[in-house]
Amino acid sequence: MANVTRYHVLFYGTSDGYQENRAQISLYDGSNVLGYVRFHDPGMPFPNDSQSGGKIIMHLPSTMFENALNVLRNEKPINYYFASGHAFLGTSTEPVGEAE
């Protein structure tokens, strides 16, 4: 399980985006690229999550972009990993009522 310490956001223009992605968040642990979260509009192909060369690629609908960015901005630690054919991005167990 990798710890996300930095991220980088890209938006893609035109009607079909870039390589059929509307936006991408690159995830890093320090200077090491952990992988990418790619966002797809309705009607765009929706590939399966994958892992190759140590990099994880997660695919989400564009409607999830704000939620993913909110977690990256406001939570820590953030974990990113691949298991059972799926990519996972989320927090560790946290106490209720932290008021973060």
C-alpha positions, 0 to 999 in steps of 0.5 A, a space after each residue: 500500500 503506497 502513501 500519496 504525498 503529492 498530486 498533479 491535476 490535468 484537464 483535457 479539452 475537445 469533445 473526446 478529451 485526450 486518449 478518451 479521458 476528460 481529466 487526470 490526477 497523477 499521484 506521487 509518493 515524494 518524486 515517485 509516480 504511484 499512478 493515475 486516476 483518470 476520469 471519463 465522461 458519459 459515452 467515453 470508453 471506461 477501461 478496467 483499473 490496471 497495474 503495470 510497471 508498478 504504476 496503478 491506473 484507476 478509472 472513475 466517472 467525471 462526476 467523481 472528480 470533485 470528490 477525489 480532489 476533495 479527499 486529496 486536499 483535505 485528508 491524510 494519510 492517503 493510501 493508493 493500492 491495487 488488489 483483486 483487479 481494482 484500484 483503491 484510493 482512500 484514507 486510513 481508519 480515522 476517529 469520528 469527529 476529528 473536524 478536519 
